[in-house]
Amino acid sequence: MEIKYINFNNKTIAELKSDLIEIHQPQDALEIMMNCLYNGADGLIMYEHNLHTDFFDLKSGLAGEILQKFSTYQAKLAIVGDFSKYQSKSLRDFIYESNKIGRINFVASKEEALKSMTK
């Protein structure tokens, strides 16, 4: 796993670079987030494939626990992926509401992720 720091519109954005699932439980996300914040990041970009599949099953509670940590520490998060493949209405509603609030954004590209960090 590598964390790349990007300067974009006067913000420092951390990008999680890995081909592996790095987030299996809330503590994994908390440690990555805190390391990024400690190193001056204003937000974090990660990719759908970095999250355990339980994240996208809202009944597991994983998504709620992880996103609560980002809210608690007032850190922005953008998750890049193709979320159209998920059929769950509750997940689609969750993604819609998250994007509307703007602290946690589900986006299709890194470029969208960067833009969401500066809103």
DATA-V145123 format. One record per pair of residues at least 6 apart in sequence whose ideal C-beta (glycine too) atoms are under 6 Angstrom apart, sorted by sequence separation. I is the first residue (numbers start at 1). J is the second residue. D is the distance in whole Angstrom. If there is no record, write none. Layout:
i,j,d
I,J,D
I,J,D
This chain:
i,j,d
23,29,5
54,60,4
98,104,4
99,105,5
107,113,5
5,12,6
6,13,5
55,62,5
70,77,5
36,44,5
54,62,5
55,63,5
5,14,6
3,14,5
4,15,5
95,106,5
105,116,4
83,95,6
4,17,5
2,17,4
1,18,4
102,119,5
1,22,6
14,36,4
83,106,5
14,41,4
23,50,6
76,103,6
77,104,5
78,105,5
79,106,5
80,107,6
12,40,5
22,50,5
23,51,5
24,52,5
12,41,5
78,107,6
12,42,6
13,43,5
14,44,5
15,45,4
16,46,4
56,86,6
80,110,6
11,42,4
21,52,5
18,50,6
58,90,5
43,76,3
44,77,5
45,78,5
46,79,6
47,80,5
48,81,3
58,91,6
80,113,5
16,50,6
78,113,4
29,66,4
67,104,5
37,75,6
78,116,5
26,65,4
30,69,5
26,66,5
76,117,5
33,75,6
45,113,5
43,117,4
13,117,5
8,114,5
11,117,6
11,118,6
9,118,4
